């Protein structure tokens, strides 16, 4: 879905899941079901805003409390 110097976001449609890695923090999360749906909606709004990576960062920051897994391999 998205990959830049600060963020990595990938969708796993068969599992109704999204993985988010915040490279700045070295932390990540996998969200499913309703949380994944909400994230998709907010991510879509961020993209439509036309503000680029800043809007993407803001979107991920909103879910920052869920970034609990250490990102070892990303």
PEVENLIN-V921199 format. One record per run of one state. SS is the DSSP state (hx for helix, st for strand, lp for the rest). FROM is the first residue (numbers start at 0). TO is the last residue. If there is no record, write none. Layout:
ss = <SS,SS>
from = <FROM,FROM>
to = <TO,TO>
//
This chain:
ss = <lp,st,lp,st,hx,lp,st,lp,st,hx,lp,hx,lp,hx,lp,st,lp>
from = <0,1,3,6,12,15,16,22,26,32,49,52,62,63,66,68,70>
to = <0,2,5,11,14,15,21,25,31,48,51,61,62,65,67,69,73>
//
